[in-house]
Structures are given as structure tokens and as C-alpha cells.
């Protein structure tokens, strides 16, 4: 068993998005050394904590950040705003499941098991490279699972 719950959770959500979002979007885990190709989705599990202020037992509340990025340029006759809207909608549609944790677990993720997963806060922004960014928070509760 590994205590790297955050990294395994990122990998599981990346795998889920690759399977459930259009293949025209690139999906990456945080801290990848790959060149980011837009439109993109970057999954980052940056903050985690013990569940309900319990002592450490490996079960973690994680606020995962899914950064949906599109270049702030039109694509043919499609406006940059519409391109961003389409990618963001595809991601939220894939995540807007009543029992998303069951869908994540159905993929048999390595090293992690989910007991809760739900879309939370959404923040829209523009970065300094003129990339439209929609940050979707995915609130999850995950625990380490034996790696076989």
C-alpha cells in the first residue's frame, strides 16, 4: 500500500476523463513534463486533509483542481469563448454523476479507492499567456488501496 493517495487519485481521474471526454482534448496529471497541447485538462490534487478532523488513517479529503485550458483565439469560425465553453461543458458533463465515486472505482484505479466524488466550485480566469482557464474543483474522499 502507498500513502501517495493524491497522485493515485490524479491518475484515476485522468483515466476517467480520457475514457469519458472527447478524444480531441488532452488530459494530463499535475507536474507532467509533457508539452501541454490545448484544449487541455490538467488534474491536480494539491490539498488533502484527514476526513472530519479525525486522526491520520490514510483516508483523505482532497480538493482536486481540474484546469480546463483553451487558447484565447478563435478556431475557424468558432469563437474562443465557445471553444472554452464546449470543453468545460464536456468535462462537467462527464463529472456530473450522482455516484461519480462508483464510476471512478469501476475503472479499477491503481493504489486508490474513492468513497465520495462531487463537482464543487468553478472559477474562470485568464492566465498570462492568454489561455482561458476554467478551474473545476472535484471534492473527493479517497483512501489508499493495496497495489497488486
PAVOLO-369362 format. One record per atom (N, C-alpha, C): chain; atom name; x, y, z. Coordinates in Angstrom, 2 decimals, decimal comma. Each point is the difference from the previous one (the first is absolute). Layout:
<sites>
- chain_atom_px_py_pz
- A_CA_X_Y_Z
...
</sites>
This chain:
<sites>
- chain_atom_px_py_pz
- A_N_0,85_-1,17_0,00
- A_CA_-0,85_1,17_0,00
- A_C_0,89_1,23_0,00
- A_N_-0,42_1,02_-0,72
- A_CA_0,74_1,26_-0,06
- A_C_-0,84_1,11_0,60
- A_N_0,66_0,94_0,69
- A_CA_-0,70_1,14_0,57
- A_C_-0,09_1,16_-0,99
- A_N_0,41_-0,21_-1,23
- A_CA_-0,05_1,04_-1,03
- A_C_-1,40_0,09_-0,60
- A_N_-0,98_0,16_0,86
- A_CA_-1,41_-0,01_-0,41
- A_C_-0,27_1,09_-1,04
- A_N_0,59_1,17_0,20
- A_CA_-0,27_1,12_-0,92
- A_C_0,42_-0,35_-1,43
- A_N_1,20_-0,54_-0,15
- A_CA_0,49_-0,34_-1,34
- A_C_-0,85_-1,10_-0,65
- A_N_-0,36_-0,99_0,78
- A_CA_-0,83_-1,08_-0,55
- A_C_-1,41_0,51_-0,34
- A_N_-0,50_0,93_0,81
- A_CA_-1,31_0,60_-0,31
- A_C_0,07_0,79_-1,30
- A_N_1,09_0,77_-0,19
- A_CA_0,18_0,73_-1,26
- A_C_-0,01_-0,97_-1,18
- A_N_0,77_-1,07_0,11
- A_CA_0,08_-0,97_-1,09
- A_C_-1,37_-0,60_-0,31
- A_N_-0,78_-0,28_1,04
- A_CA_-1,33_-0,59_-0,20
- A_C_-0,93_0,97_-0,71
- A_N_0,03_1,28_0,39
- A_CA_-0,87_0,99_-0,64
- A_C_0,46_0,25_-1,44
- A_N_1,30_0,02_-0,25
- A_CA_0,51_0,13_-1,37
- A_C_-0,54_-1,15_-0,85
- A_N_0,11_-1,23_0,50
- A_CA_-0,49_-1,17_-0,75
- A_C_-1,50_0,10_-0,26
- A_N_-0,75_0,47_0,99
- A_CA_-1,45_0,15_-0,15
- A_C_-0,32_1,03_-1,09
- A_N_0,69_1,14_0,03
- A_CA_-0,26_1,04_-1,00
- A_C_0,41_-0,44_-1,40
- A_N_1,12_-0,71_-0,10
- A_CA_0,42_-0,51_-1,31
- A_C_-1,09_-0,91_-0,57
- A_N_-0,62_-0,78_0,85
- A_CA_-1,04_-0,93_-0,46
- A_C_-1,34_0,67_-0,26
- A_N_-0,29_1,11_0,69
- A_CA_-1,35_0,55_-0,04
- A_C_-0,14_1,39_-0,61
- A_N_1,11_0,59_-0,45
- A_CA_-0,05_1,33_-0,63
- A_C_0,55_-0,16_-1,41
- A_N_-0,49_0,79_-0,91
- A_CA_0,42_-0,08_-1,39
- A_C_1,50_-0,14_-0,15
- A_N_0,43_-0,83_-0,92
- A_CA_1,44_-0,23_-0,20
- A_C_0,71_1,18_-0,68
- A_N_-0,72_1,08_-0,24
- A_CA_0,65_1,18_-0,58
- A_C_0,64_0,88_1,07
- A_N_-0,16_-0,37_1,27
- A_CA_0,57_0,77_1,09
- A_C_1,12_-0,81_0,64
- A_N_1,10_0,65_0,31
- A_CA_1,13_-0,65_0,66
- A_C_-0,20_0,06_1,50
- A_N_0,26_-1,12_0,69
- A_CA_-0,17_-0,07_1,45
- A_C_1,34_-0,37_0,63
- A_N_0,40_0,77_1,03
- A_CA_1,31_-0,18_0,62
- A_C_-0,13_-0,05_1,52
- A_N_0,86_-0,78_0,67
- A_CA_0,09_0,13_1,46
- A_C_0,87_1,21_0,32
- A_N_-0,11_0,51_1,22
- A_CA_0,83_1,13_0,42
- A_C_1,47_-0,36_-0,10
- A_N_0,81_0,99_-0,20
- A_CA_1,46_-0,10_-0,01
- A_C_0,52_-0,93_-1,08
- A_N_-0,72_-0,08_-1,09
- A_CA_0,49_-0,78_-1,13
- A_C_1,11_0,77_-0,69
- A_N_0,90_-0,71_-0,65
- A_CA_1,03_0,69_-0,76
- A_C_-0,34_0,03_-1,49
- A_N_-1,22_-0,44_-0,32
- A_CA_-0,45_0,06_-1,39
- A_C_-0,30_1,44_-0,39
- A_N_0,12_0,30_-1,28
- A_CA_-0,40_1,31_-0,51
- A_C_-1,53_0,02_-0,05
- A_N_-0,59_1,00_0,64
- A_CA_-1,45_0,09_0,07
- A_C_-0,54_0,44_-1,36
- A_N_-0,92_-0,78_-0,52
- A_CA_-0,66_0,30_-1,27
- A_C_-1,44_0,39_0,31
- A_N_-0,45_1,13_-0,54
- A_CA_-1,34_0,50_0,27
- A_C_-0,97_-0,43_-1,09
- A_N_-1,27_-0,20_0,33
- A_CA_-0,61_0,09_1,32
- A_C_0,51_-1,12_0,91
- A_N_0,13_0,34_1,30
- A_CA_0,58_-0,96_0,94
- A_C_-0,77_-0,02_1,31
- A_N_0,22_-1,08_0,73
- A_CA_-0,54_-0,15_1,34
- A_C_1,15_-0,50_0,87
- A_N_0,34_0,77_1,03
- A_CA_1,07_-0,40_0,92
- A_C_-0,64_-0,30_1,35
- A_N_0,29_-1,18_0,54
- A_CA_-0,58_-0,46_1,26
- A_C_1,04_0,11_1,10
- A_N_-0,33_0,77_1,05
- A_CA_0,96_0,24_1,09
- A_C_-0,68_-0,21_1,36
- A_N_0,52_-0,94_0,76
- A_CA_-0,47_-0,23_1,37
- A_C_0,98_0,66_0,95
- A_N_-0,14_1,29_0,19
- A_CA_0,98_0,77_0,76
- A_C_-0,22_0,01_1,49
- A_N_-1,23_0,01_0,45
- A_CA_-0,30_0,08_1,42
- A_C_-0,78_-1,24_0,45
- A_N_0,45_-0,58_1,10
- A_CA_-0,77_-1,10_0,59
- A_C_0,07_0,13_1,51
- A_N_-0,96_-0,61_0,66
- A_CA_-0,05_0,08_1,46
- A_C_-0,68_-1,26_0,53
- A_N_0,12_-0,22_1,29
- A_CA_-0,72_-1,09_0,63
- A_C_-1,50_0,27_-0,10
- A_N_-0,79_-1,02_-0,08
- A_CA_-1,45_0,15_-0,12
- A_C_-0,57_0,41_1,36
- A_N_-0,79_1,07_-0,01
- A_CA_-0,71_0,47_1,21
- A_C_0,91_0,12_1,22
- A_N_1,19_0,51_-0,19
- A_CA_0,95_0,23_1,09
- A_C_0,32_-1,25_0,81
- A_N_-0,09_-1,16_-0,65
- A_CA_0,39_-1,23_0,68
- A_C_1,52_-0,09_0,00
- A_N_0,53_-0,92_0,76
- A_CA_1,43_-0,22_-0,03
- A_C_0,39_-0,62_-1,34
- A_N_1,30_0,01_-0,27
- A_CA_0,46_-0,54_-1,28
- A_C_-0,25_-1,50_-0,08
- A_N_-0,73_-0,39_-1,05
- A_CA_-0,23_-1,42_-0,25
- A_C_0,12_-0,32_-1,49
- A_N_0,42_0,99_-0,77
- A_CA_0,18_-0,20_-1,43
- A_C_-1,17_0,45_-0,85
- A_N_-1,19_0,09_0,58
- A_CA_-1,17_0,49_-0,74
- A_C_0,11_1,51_-0,09
- A_N_-0,05_0,52_-1,23
- A_CA_0,28_1,42_-0,21
- A_C_-1,16_0,71_-0,69
- A_N_-0,31_1,21_0,47
- A_CA_-0,86_0,94_-0,73
- A_C_0,92_0,74_-0,95
- A_N_-0,31_-0,03_-1,28
- A_CA_0,87_0,65_-0,98
- A_C_-0,83_0,97_-0,83
- A_N_0,47_1,23_-0,10
- A_CA_-0,60_0,97_-0,92
- A_C_0,84_-0,02_-1,27
- A_N_-0,43_-0,79_-0,95
- A_CA_0,73_-0,11_-1,26
- A_C_-0,37_1,18_-0,89
- A_N_1,00_0,56_-0,66
- A_CA_-0,23_1,10_-0,93
- A_C_0,18_-0,52_-1,42
- A_N_-1,03_0,14_-0,81
- A_CA_0,07_-0,38_-1,41
- A_C_0,04_1,28_-0,81
- A_N_1,16_0,32_-0,55
- A_CA_0,17_1,23_-0,77
- A_C_-0,28_-0,29_-1,47
- A_N_-1,11_0,52_-0,47
- A_CA_-0,38_-0,14_-1,40
- A_C_0,55_1,22_-0,72
- A_N_0,93_-0,21_-0,93
- A_CA_0,65_1,12_-0,66
- A_C_-0,20_-0,02_-1,50
- A_N_-0,34_1,17_-0,54
- A_CA_-0,12_0,16_-1,45
- A_C_0,69_1,31_-0,37
- A_N_0,60_0,03_-1,17
- A_CA_0,64_1,23_-0,46
- A_C_-1,04_1,06_-0,26
- A_N_0,34_1,24_0,30
- A_CA_-0,92_1,12_-0,17
- A_C_0,03_0,49_-1,45
- A_N_-0,16_-0,93_-0,92
- A_CA_-0,08_0,33_-1,42
- A_C_-1,16_-0,77_-0,61
- A_N_-0,58_0,59_-1,01
- A_CA_-1,09_-0,69_-0,70
- A_C_0,56_-1,19_-0,77
- A_N_-0,83_-1,02_-0,17
- A_CA_0,37_-1,18_-0,80
- A_C_-0,94_-0,01_-1,20
- A_N_0,54_0,44_-1,14
- A_CA_-0,86_0,15_-1,18
- A_C_-1,07_1,03_0,29
- A_N_-1,26_-0,40_-0,14
- A_CA_-1,10_0,91_0,27
- A_C_-0,52_-0,15_1,44
- A_N_0,63_-0,88_0,77
- A_CA_-0,42_-0,20_1,40
- A_C_0,78_0,93_0,91
- A_N_-0,72_0,78_0,79
- A_CA_0,67_0,97_0,88
- A_C_0,74_-0,72_1,13
- A_N_1,02_0,67_0,53
- A_CA_0,77_-0,54_1,12
- A_C_-0,93_-0,28_1,18
- A_N_-0,95_0,85_0,21
- A_CA_-0,97_-0,18_1,09
- A_C_-0,80_-1,28_-0,19
- A_N_-0,43_-0,26_-1,23
- A_CA_-0,79_-1,21_-0,27
- A_C_0,86_-1,26_0,13
- A_N_1,26_0,06_-0,44
- A_CA_0,91_-1,15_0,14
- A_C_0,16_-0,33_1,48
- A_N_0,24_1,03_0,82
- A_CA_0,16_-0,22_1,44
- A_C_-1,28_-0,58_0,60
- A_N_-1,13_0,54_-0,39
- A_CA_-1,28_-0,48_0,52
- A_C_-0,22_-1,47_-0,34
- A_N_0,35_-0,40_-1,21
- A_CA_-0,21_-1,39_-0,43
- A_C_0,87_-0,97_0,80
- A_N_1,27_0,36_0,22
- A_CA_0,90_-0,89_0,76
- A_C_-0,47_-0,08_1,45
- A_N_-0,28_1,14_0,59
- A_CA_-0,44_0,03_1,40
- A_C_-1,30_-0,79_0,17
- A_N_-0,92_0,15_-0,94
- A_CA_-1,27_-0,74_0,07
- A_C_0,23_-1,50_-0,10
- A_N_0,93_-0,42_-0,87
- A_CA_0,29_-1,43_-0,14
- A_C_0,55_-0,58_1,30
- A_N_0,87_0,75_0,66
- A_CA_0,59_-0,47_1,26
- A_C_-1,06_-0,08_1,09
- A_N_-0,78_1,06_0,15
- A_CA_-1,03_0,01_1,05
- A_C_-1,05_-1,08_-0,28
- A_N_-0,36_-0,19_-1,25
- A_CA_-0,96_-1,05_-0,34
- A_C_0,53_-1,37_0,43
- A_N_1,28_-0,26_-0,24
- A_CA_0,59_-1,29_0,39
- A_C_0,04_-0,16_1,51
- A_N_0,17_1,11_0,73
- A_CA_0,12_-0,07_1,46
- A_C_-1,33_0,10_0,73
- A_N_-1,03_0,49_-0,67
- A_CA_-1,28_0,26_0,65
- A_C_-0,81_-1,29_0,16
- A_N_0,55_-0,93_0,73
- A_CA_-0,65_-1,28_0,27
- A_C_-0,42_-0,04_1,46
- A_N_-1,12_-0,61_0,28
- A_CA_-0,45_-0,08_1,39
- A_C_0,93_-0,85_0,85
- A_N_0,57_-1,01_-0,58
- A_CA_0,93_-0,87_0,74
- A_C_1,32_-0,08_-0,78
- A_N_0,62_1,15_-0,21
- A_CA_1,24_0,06_-0,76
- A_C_1,07_-0,91_0,60
- A_N_0,02_-0,12_1,33
- A_CA_0,98_-0,88_0,64
- A_C_-0,13_-1,44_-0,50
- A_N_-1,22_-0,44_-0,28
- A_CA_-0,19_-1,36_-0,52
- A_C_0,57_-0,13_-1,41
- A_N_-0,17_1,04_-0,81
- A_CA_0,53_-0,01_-1,36
- A_C_1,53_0,01_0,02
- A_N_0,60_0,76_0,92
- A_CA_1,45_0,00_0,14
- A_C_0,51_-1,36_0,45
- A_N_-0,65_-0,59_0,99
- A_CA_0,41_-1,31_0,50
- A_C_-0,20_-1,10_-1,03
- A_N_-0,98_0,16_-0,88
- A_CA_-0,27_-1,02_-1,03
- A_C_1,18_-0,14_-0,97
- A_N_0,86_1,03_-0,07
- A_CA_1,17_-0,07_-0,86
- A_C_1,16_-0,75_0,67
- A_N_-0,24_-0,51_1,21
- A_CA_1,04_-0,71_0,77
- A_C_1,29_0,81_0,10
- A_N_-0,08_1,20_0,56
- A_CA_1,21_0,83_0,09
- A_C_1,06_-0,66_0,87
- A_N_1,24_0,24_-0,34
- A_CA_1,13_-0,54_0,75
- A_C_0,25_0,87_1,23
- A_N_0,13_-0,63_1,17
- A_CA_0,46_0,68_1,20
- A_C_-1,00_0,85_0,74
- A_N_-1,25_0,09_-0,48
- A_CA_-0,96_0,90_0,64
- A_C_-1,42_-0,56_-0,19
- A_N_-0,84_0,31_0,99
- A_CA_-1,43_-0,31_-0,11
- A_C_-0,76_1,24_0,48
- A_N_-1,09_0,31_-0,68
- A_CA_-0,78_1,20_0,29
- A_C_-1,27_-0,36_0,77
- A_N_-0,35_0,83_1,00
- A_CA_-1,28_-0,18_0,68
- A_C_-0,93_1,18_-0,25
- A_N_0,52_1,07_-0,63
- A_CA_-0,80_1,18_-0,31
- A_C_0,69_0,77_-1,11
- A_N_-0,79_0,55_-0,92
- A_CA_0,53_0,88_-1,05
- A_C_-1,13_0,87_-0,53
- A_N_0,19_1,32_0,06
- A_CA_-1,04_0,91_-0,46
- A_C_0,62_1,31_-0,49
- A_N_-0,57_0,55_-1,06
- A_CA_0,44_1,30_-0,51
- A_C_-0,31_1,07_1,04
- A_N_0,97_0,86_0,26
- A_CA_-0,19_1,11_0,93
- A_C_0,12_1,33_-0,72
- A_N_0,84_0,86_0,50
- A_CA_0,18_1,35_-0,51
- A_C_0,54_0,01_-1,44
- A_N_-0,41_1,01_-0,76
- A_CA_0,53_0,23_-1,35
- A_C_0,46_1,45_-0,06
- A_N_1,24_0,20_-0,46
- A_CA_0,56_1,35_-0,11
- A_C_0,52_0,18_-1,42
- A_N_-0,32_1,15_-0,60
- A_CA_0,47_0,30_-1,34
- A_C_1,02_1,12_0,06
- A_N_1,06_-0,13_-0,86
- A_CA_1,08_0,98_0,04
- A_C_0,72_-0,01_-1,35
- A_N_0,96_0,90_-0,15
- A_CA_0,88_0,04_-1,16
- A_C_1,42_0,07_0,54
- A_N_0,90_-0,87_-0,53
- A_CA_1,38_0,07_0,49
- A_C_0,81_0,99_-0,82
- A_N_1,26_0,17_0,36
- A_CA_0,84_1,01_-0,64
- A_C_0,41_-0,36_-1,43
- A_N_-0,31_-1,21_-0,42
- A_CA_0,31_-0,40_-1,38
- A_C_-1,26_0,04_-0,87
- A_N_-1,04_0,64_0,47
- A_CA_-1,27_0,10_-0,70
- A_C_-0,63_-1,36_-0,25
- A_N_-0,03_-0,78_1,08
- A_CA_-0,71_-1,27_-0,01
- A_C_-1,21_0,17_0,90
- A_N_-1,17_-0,32_-0,53
- A_CA_-1,22_0,05_0,81
- A_C_0,02_-1,23_0,91
- A_N_-0,15_0,22_1,28
- A_CA_0,08_-1,08_0,98
- A_C_-1,30_-0,07_0,78
- A_N_-0,59_-1,17_0,06
- A_CA_-1,12_-0,26_0,90
- A_C_0,49_-1,05_0,98
- A_N_0,06_0,36_1,28
- A_CA_0,46_-0,93_1,02
- A_C_-1,23_-0,60_0,68
- A_N_-0,15_-1,30_-0,18
- A_CA_-1,13_-0,73_0,57
- A_C_0,53_-0,77_1,22
- A_N_-0,60_0,24_1,15
- A_CA_0,39_-0,74_1,19
- A_C_-0,79_-1,29_0,06
- A_N_0,72_-1,09_0,17
- A_CA_-0,62_-1,31_0,19
- A_C_0,32_-0,41_1,43
- A_N_-1,01_0,03_0,86
- A_CA_0,18_-0,38_1,39
- A_C_-0,12_-1,51_0,12
- A_N_1,05_-0,65_0,50
- A_CA_-0,02_-1,46_0,12
- A_C_0,44_-0,43_1,39
- A_N_-0,42_-1,18_0,37
- A_CA_0,55_-0,70_1,16
- A_C_0,58_-1,28_-0,56
- A_N_1,28_-0,20_0,25
- A_CA_0,70_-1,15_-0,56
- A_C_0,92_-0,61_1,06
- A_N_0,26_-1,28_-0,18
- A_CA_0,84_-0,72_0,95
- A_C_0,99_-0,85_-0,79
- A_N_1,15_-0,31_0,61
- A_CA_0,95_-0,87_-0,68
- A_C_-0,57_-1,40_-0,14
- A_N_0,41_-0,64_-1,05
- A_CA_-0,42_-1,37_-0,26
- A_C_1,24_-0,80_-0,34
- A_N_0,03_-1,23_0,43
- A_CA_1,15_-0,85_-0,27
- A_C_0,26_-0,08_-1,49
- A_N_1,25_0,10_-0,38
- A_CA_0,40_-0,08_-1,41
- A_C_0,39_-1,43_-0,27
- A_N_-0,69_-0,58_-0,98
- A_CA_0,29_-1,42_-0,33
- A_C_0,70_-0,11_-1,33
</sites>
